[in-house]
């Protein structure tokens, strides 16, 4: 966003910037009528261009302004001015909770209790008013001059997500380090997602680190979904067991297993820090004990289908983004048996009745082993359960999922076939459909693993499966991901448009809209249709605020429009996101983008030698960017530095790698320079 210092927004005079996040910029502003300073949170201009957003912003802001609690930052006013929407809040001269924690380490349990009590009470009050925060994290907690916590940004994420018609539960809007499993999975969220985020803050305060760390935000999100929680006492051996129990319950994978209210969590922590916490003979609870994957009792012909720990949505994340969490750890196991001694699936009668207790115990232990990375033991557990009762379809599907993750593709396909046949015999189309779709993904992976298969060969697996009446609707989305991964954007676009229009799933709808805007924006940029490029790429940045490429692409589009301040703003955001993602290559791209924008601006203003210097510095950062050489060659030609011009256009041609626009530009220039 451009620097708004000095601008007037309603009764507020902007004085100085305070900070900028993924959804808004915050400025210190002066309100003459009240003779006071306020914190003015200003949302990007494109939101105010959406009448539906303005209506929702007004409704949600009014609701938030009515939240009156000593530990919620007061909202004084809200409105729209000069194409921007803004909220005026109390100005705090302190800092963020993260800064306070860093300055006061190590924290005593009394300090931890005080902070969690204040934030938890604020959340409990807001939840009682029907408001879910959706983005609880230390940077959204301010510390005033007296050391009190003030929770801010209530409802801001909801305002933004409604404007782009997605849910943050799809993982698009949010902070992966504090995102609950249901948010990452694209499921519906409620106040218990806030409790999970508060549990992450508690974990950080008592251990000195977040529970999950990884190289990318997506990898962190996947760990929240499927990795067992590292026991807090692993990093703080002195942590009382009762305090650890509060953390474990608040961070349960299933939201039903967390505290019912934030007030209950606060009360539990207060009790844990008031009383002796070493209970003789009391075992420390495990993650599996807090979140057991229950087998539901069968009330119909067979038990309802159970989602696998790596569901179709999760499978997409590691299959196409390269985050093969399970595969990386388990290659090379020797597997025994496929169905655990079961008969031909066609002859197996679907199981009817209550699930035998011994099967519940075996499967619970198998899931625990799975969560802990003991894949061989987990596989044996499912085989034992199938030996006892082969007529439960989902046991075969879970067995197949493990076999797939272990690279035993033939056996996995056979188990999926068993799952399908048993489910079909029971009239359970949902489980049968899941088996059909998952089997197709396994067959595709097998082809890719066994031979150097091309895209057409791999797509043929999905094409054939989609003719099956039981093929799941999300398989068309998976086919789009496959095409996207191979760079076939046209085919991917068609599949994701079908996915968006036909699949009733929050994750896939959000993912589809993001990919569609990415592809259309890049196409418009390539065709030099810069207004269309900006429209699509701005939407892409909203849908994927943790993707640096989106912001750098938007910067390129703004340069095409000669909107150089906006271009620099987009490249700034590209750099910041890349820095958060620890992506040095994209940081260089962002820095190169700044130089490129400055060089283009100098070129337009007639400062040709300055422009050459800018392009030269950009090339030093990103020497593989062919178009930079063509641009520098064009300016060299205008300066009549003909040898330099020829050398630059030849370099552009050599690096064009078949790009028709660059190839034509370079060849025409070289012909004219001969």
N, C-alpha and C positions, 0 to 999 in steps of 0.2 A: 504494500500500500504506500502511496506517496506520503511525504512528510506534510502533516497538516498543521504544523506550528504556525501560530498567528491567525488561523482561520477562526471564524465565528460560527458557533453551532447553537442556534437559539439564544438563550441568555448567557452562554458560556464562551469565554475567550480562551482558546487553546494556548497554553504557555510553553510546555515542553513535553517531549515524548518520555514515557515511563517504561515502555516495553511493548513487544508485539508477539503474539502467539499465532497458532494455526487458524484461528477463527476471528480474531479482532486485534486492533491496536489500542493501547491504553495511553492516554495523555493526562498530564496535569493541566487543569483549566481553572479559570477564575470566574466566579459568579458575583458581579458587582452588587446586585440587589440584596444579596445576603452577606456580602463582604466575606466570602469564604472560598477556599480552594476545594475542588472536587476532583475525583478521578473519573475521566470521561472515557468510556469504552466505546470505540467506534468500529462498526462492522464495515467490510468492504462495500463499495458503491453498488456492485451488481446485485446485492440482496435487495436494496431499496427499489430496484427496477422491476421487481416481481411483486405485483399487487397482492397476491396471495400471501407472500412472506410478510409484507407490511401489516396485513390484517392479523396474521398469527403473532407477529412480533408484539403488536400492541396488546393482544390478549394475554400472551405469556408474560410480558414485562409488567403488566398491571397485577398479575397474580404474584409475581416475584416481589414487586414493590410492597405488597401487603404482608410479606413475611417479616414479622417483628420478633426478633430473638436476639439476646445479647451477644451471641456468637455467630450471627449471620451479618455480613457486611450490608448496611442499609443502602437501598436504592432510592435516591431522592427524586429522580425524574427520568423520563425517557421521551424519545421523539424522533423526528426525521427532519433533516435539514440539508439543503444543497446536494441532494441525491444520496446522503448517508443516513443510516439509522444509528442511534447512539443511546447509551444509558449513562446517567450521571450518578455516581456513588460517593460515599464518604471517602475522603482522602486520608490515607494512612501513611504516617511517616516511618513506620517500621519496615520490615522486609517480609520475605516469604518464609514459610515454615522450614523449607529445605535449608535455607541460609541459617536460620536460628539453630537448627539441629547441628549443623556443621560447626557452628561457633561454640556450642555448649556440650560437645561430646567429652566424655561418655555421659549418657543420660541416666539419671537414677530412676528407679521404678516409680517414685513419687511424681517425677516430672512426666514420665510416660503416661501415668494414670491421669494427670491433670489435662494433658493435651487430648488424649483420646476421649475423656469425659466431655470436654468442651465441644469437640467436633461431633462426637456421637449424639450429644444432647441436641445440637443444631440439626443434625440429620433426622433425629427422631421427631422433632417438632415439624420439620418440613414434610416428612413422610405423612404425618398426621393431617397435613393440609393438602395432601394429594400431589405433592411436588417431589419428583425424583431428580437428584442432582445430575447423574450420568457421567460425571468427569471428576470424581473426587481424587485429588492428588496433592502433594505438598505445595506445588506452585499455585494452587487455588485456595490455599489457606494463608492468610496474612496474620502477622503478629504486630499488635499495636504497641504503643510506648510502655504500657504496663505489663506486657508479656502475655496478653490474652489473645486467643485464637479467634479469627473472623473468617468464616467460610464464604467464599465468593463464587461468582459465575454460575449461580443456580439457573438452570433452564436454558443457558446460552446454547448448549449443544442441541437441545431439542428444537430451539428456534431455527438453527442452521439446518438440522437434518430434515425438518419438514419442508424447508425451502427447496431442497434438492430431491425430495420425495424418496428418501431412503431412511433406514433406521440405523442409528449408531450400533445397534446390536449386530449389524452385519460386519462390524469391525472396521468400517470405513472412517467413522469419526470417533475419536477417542485416543487414549494414551495406552499403548499395548502393555507397558509395565504395570498398569493398574486395572487392566481390563479383565472382567470376569469371564469364565469359560463360555457362558451363554452369550455374551457380547461377541466373542470371537467366532462363535458358531452361527451367528445370525438368528438366534432365537429371541423370543420376547423377553424383555427385562422388566424388573420392578425394583422396589427399594432394596432388595437383597443384593443387587449388584453394587449398590453404594456400600453395603456392609462388607462385601468382599474387598472393595477398594480401601476401606478403612482398615481392614485386616492387613492389607499390604503395607500401609503406613505403620501400623503397629509392629509388624515383622521387621521393617527397616530400622525402626527406632531401637529395638532390643538386640538386633544382630549387627547393625552397621552396614547392611547391604540388602538389596531387593532379593526376593527368593529365586527369580529366574533372570539369567543373563544370557545373551546370545548376540550373534553378529548383526542380525537384522531385526526390525520390529516384527516382521512376520514370524520369525523363528521364536521370538519371545512369546507371541500370541499362541503359537502352537504348544509351547511348553505349559502355558496356563491351562490349555485344554486337555493335554494328555500326559504330562510328566508329573510324577509324584512330587509332593511338596518336600523340599529339603528340610529336615527337622530343624527348627530354630536352635535347639541346644547344640547342634553341630557347629554353629558359629559362636554361640554363647553358652559354654558349659555350666555357667552359674545361673542360668535362667530357671526360675522355679517351674516345676511341672504344671502347677495350676495356671500360670500365665501362658505357658506353651499350649495348654489345652484350649484356652480362649482363642489363641491364634489359629490352631488347627480347625476349630469349629467355624470360625468366621471365614476361613479359606477353603471350606469344603467345595469340591468340584460341583456337586449338585446343590442348587440353591435351596432346595427343601431341607437340606441337612445343616444349613447355617442357622444363625440366630433368627428368630422370627421378627425381631425388631432391633433397631440400633440401640434402643434403651436397654434391651435384654443383654446385649453385648457389653454395654457400659457397666451394667450391674455386675455381670460376671467378672469383668476385669477388676472392679472395685473390691469384690470379695476375694479375688485371687491375690490382690496386693495388700489386703488388710490382715489376712489370717496366715498361719503357718501353712506352707504349701507342700511339704514333704509328707506324703501319706505312705506309711509302711505297707508293703505288700501290694501297692497299687501300680499296675503296669502303665507305662507311658503309652497313650493312645497313638495309633498309627493313622496315616492318611486313609488307608483302606477301611479302618474301623469307622472313620467319620463319613466316608463316602463309599459304602459297599454297593457294587453294581447288582442290584436286586433282580432276581428272577420273579416276575409277576406270576401270581397264581392263575392257573387257567380257569376261566369262567366259561369259555366257549370251547370249540373243538381243540384248539392248541393255544399255547401262551401267545400273547401279542408279540410282534417282532421287537427285539431289543437293538438299539443302535450300537454299532461296533465302536470301540474306542477310536478307530480311525474311520469316520463316516465318509460318505462321498465328498462332503465339503472339505473335511480335513485331508482326505486323500489327494484332492486337487492341489492343496497347498504344498505338500511335499513332493508330489509326483511331477508337477510341472515347474515349480520354483526351485527344485533341487534340494529341498530340505528333507532328505530321506532319513528321518530321525531313527526309525526302527531298522531300516536296512543297513545303515552304517555300522550298527552294533552287533548284528547277528549272523553275518555271512559265514557259511561253512558248517553249520550244525548238521549232524546226521539225524534224519527224522525217521521215526518208526511208525508204520501203519498210516492209513488214510482215514478210515472210518472207525478205528478202534475196535475192529472186529464185527461191525454192524453188517447186516445182510444187504442184498441189493435194494437200493432206495425205492425202486418201484414196488417192492413187496412189503415195505414198512408201513404199518398202520400209524396214522397221526396219533400222538399222545392226547388222551382226554383225561381230565381230572386234575387234582391238586399236584403241584410239582413235588416230587419226593424230597424230604428234607436232606437226604444224603446228597442229592444232586445240587441243591442250593448251596450246601457247604463246599462241595467240590468246585463249583463254578465261581463262587466268591473267592476261593483260594487261587483259582486260575487267573481271575482278573487282577488280584493282588500281585501275582507273579508277573503278569503282563505289564502292569504299571511300574513294577520295579526292574523291568528289563530282563527278567528270567524267562525268556521266550520258550526254551525247551520244556521247562516245567509247566508253563501255561498250556502249551500244546498237549502235553501228557494229561493235564487236568481235563481238558475238553474231550479227549479221547476216552478217559475213564467215565465221564458223564454220558457220552454217547453209548458206551458199552452197557451202562445201566438202563438207559432209556433212549433208544435210537429214534423215537418218533417225535422228538422236539425239534422242529425245523431250524430255529434260530441257533441251536447248538452247532449245527453243521455250517451255518453261515459264519459264526464266530471262529470256528475251526478253520474254515477256508481263509478268513481274513489273516489269521496268523500264518498259515502256510504261504500266502501271497507275500506277506512281509518278509518271510524267511527265504523267498526266492524259489520255493517249491511250487512252480506254477501248475504243472500237470495235476498234482495232488489237490491244489487249491480249486482248480476248475471242477474236478470230480466232486469235491465237497460242496461247491456252490450248486452243482447239478442236483445233489442229494437234497440240499436245502430247498431248492425250487420244487422238486417233485413232491416232497412231503408237504410243503406249504400248499401247493396246488391241490393235493388230495384233500386237504383240510378246508379248502376254499379261502385261504389266507393270501389274497392277491398282493397285499402290501409287501409281505416278506418274500414272496415269489418274485415280485418285481425288483426288489433290492438285490436278490441273488442274480437275476438276469443281468442287471446293469453292472454289478461288481465283477461278475464273471467276464464280461466284455473288457473291462479295464485290465483284468489279469491277463486275458489273451493278448491284448495289445502290448502290455509290458513284456510278455514272453517273447513276442516277435521282435521287439526292440532289443531285448537282451540277447537273443540267440543269433541274430543276423543284422546286418547293416540295412535295416528296413527304411524305405522312404515314406514320406507322408501319405502317399496314395495307398500304400499297403496297409499302413496302420489305420487310416480312416476307414478302409474297407471293413475292418472288424466292427467298428461302430455302425457303419452303414447297414451291414447285415443284421446286427442285433436290433437296430431300430425298426426292422420289419416284423419283429416279434411282437405279438399283441400285448405281452407283459413287459415290454421294455419301459423303463421309468422315464418320465419326462425330463429329468435332469441329465440324461445321457447326451442330449443335444448340446447342453452346456459344456459337458466334458469334451465333446467333439470340437467345440469352438476353442477350448483351451489347447487342445492338441494342435490345431491349425495355427493358433497364435504363437505357440512355442516354436513352430517351424517357420515362422515369418510369413505365412500365407494370410495376410490381413483381410483380403477380400472375402475369402471363405469363412474366416473367423467372424467377420462382421455379420455375415448372413446368419450364422449359427447363433451369435449372441443376440441378434435382433429377435430371432425365434424364441430364444431362451427368455428374454425380457417379457415377451408377449404371452408366453404360454406356461411358465413355471411359477407356481405360487410358493416361492421360498424367498425369504428376505435376503439371505446371503447371495443367491444367484441373481436376484433382481438388481441388487446394488453392484455386484461384480459386473453384470452385463452392461449397466448404464455407464460404468467407469470405462470399460473396454471400448464401447461404442464411441464415446466422446474422445477417447485417446486416438482411435483409428481415424475418425472423421477430422479431428483437429490436425493430425499429422498430414492427412491427405490435402486439406485446405492449405496448410503451410507449404507443402510441396508445390501446389498449384498457384501459390502466391495470392490466394484469396484470404488476405489477412484479417478482414473483419470476421469472416466465418471461423477462421483459425482461432482467433481470440475468444469467440463465443464458446466453442467446444473445449478449448484448452482451459479456460477459466472454470468451466464446469468440472473438468477432469481434476483440477487442483482441489476443488471442494470435495469431490468424491474420494480423492486419494491424497489427503494433506500430508501424508508421510512419504510420498513419492517425489524425490527430488527431480526426476526427469520431467514430470509434469510442469513444474515451475520453470525449468530451463527452457522447455519448449514454448511455454507462454512468453518468456522473455524474447525468444527469437521472433515470435509473431508480433509483439509490440514493436520491435525494431523495424519489421516490415511496414508497420503503420507509421513509423517515425515518431512513435510515442515513447521517447527515450527515457523520461523519468519513470514511466510505468515499467519499461524494460528493465531498468536498474533495480526497481523494486522486486520484480519477479526473479531476477538473478540473485538478489539478496536472499530471498526465501529459499531458492534452490540451494544456495550455499549453506544456509542454516539447517535445512532438513538433511542435507548430505553430511553435515558435521554431526548432527544427532545420530545419524545412521552409521557413523564412522566409515564413510565412503570417500576416500581421498580422490578417486578418479572423478567423481561427480563434483567435488569441491573445485577441482581444476577446471571442469567444464563451466561451472558458475563464474569463476574468476575470468576465464577466457571470454565468457559471455559479456561480462562488464566491459572488457577491453574492446570486444567486437562492437558493442553498442556505442561506446565512446568514439571508436574509429569511424563508424557509419555516420554519427552525428557530425564529426569533424569534416568528413567527406562532403556531406550535404551543405555545410557552411563554407566550403571552399578551402579549408585548411588541409590541403592534400598531404603535405609532408607529415603533419601531425597524425593524419589518418594512417599513413604507411607505418609510422612508429607503433600505432595502436595494433594494427594487424600483425606486425612483427612480434610484439609481446604476446599476443593471443596465440600465434603459431608456436612460440616457445613453450607455452603451457600445454597446448593440444596439437602436436605436430601432425596428427593423422586427419585433421579436419580439412578435407580437400578444398572446400569452398573458400576458406580463408586465403589460400594461395591465389585463387581466381580473383578474389576481391583486391588483394594486394597488387596482382598483375594489372588489373584495370586501372588502378590509381597510378601505377608506374607508367602505364601507357599514356595517361593524361599528362604526366610530368615529363614525358618523352625520355624516360629512362628505359630505352627499348630492350637492351640486353636483360635488365632485371625483369621487364615485363614478360619476355619470352621464357625466361627461366621459371617464373612463377606460373605461367599458364601450362608449361610442360609438367611441372610438379603437380598442378591441379589435375591434369589429364591422367597422370600416372597413378594418382590416389583416388580417382573418381569411382573405381570399382563398378563400372557399368551404369552409374547414375546418369540417365539420359540428359537431364538438364545441365549438369556440370560438364559432361562430355561435349555436348553441343557448344556450350559457352567457351570452353577451352580450345576446341578445334577451330571454331570460327575466328577466335582471336589470333591463334597461331597462323592461320592462313593469311590474315590481314597484316601480320607482322613480318611475313617472309619477304 
